Amino acid sequence: EAQGKHEAALQNYRRLVDEFGDHFLAPQAHLGIGRCLQMQGKNREAAEVYQKIPLLYPETAWAQTAQQLLGQKK
């Protein structure tokens, strides 16, 4: 993702979430999915991902970050 390879990063994040959904890095991967989608101009899809994070990981820093990112999109 840091190298601008958003599609490759998106695939890797999705694989992590799909295969290891309970891994401690899964919330971070969800945020990564949202960021990559945003960088590809897929803002609606990114917002959907951000909306799921507080449901999946309530009362976490990840949920707060997702809510902040949603607030910036308005």
Sequence and secondary structure as in RCSB ss.txt:
>XXXX:A:sequence
EAQGKHEAALQNYRRLVDEFGDHFLAPQAHLGIGRCLQMQGKNREAAEVYQKIPLLYPETAWAQTAQQLLGQKK
>XXXX:A:secstr
 TTS HHHHHHHHHHHHHH TTSTTHHHHHHHHHHHHHHTT HHHHHHHHHHHHHHSTTSHHHHHHHHHHHHH 
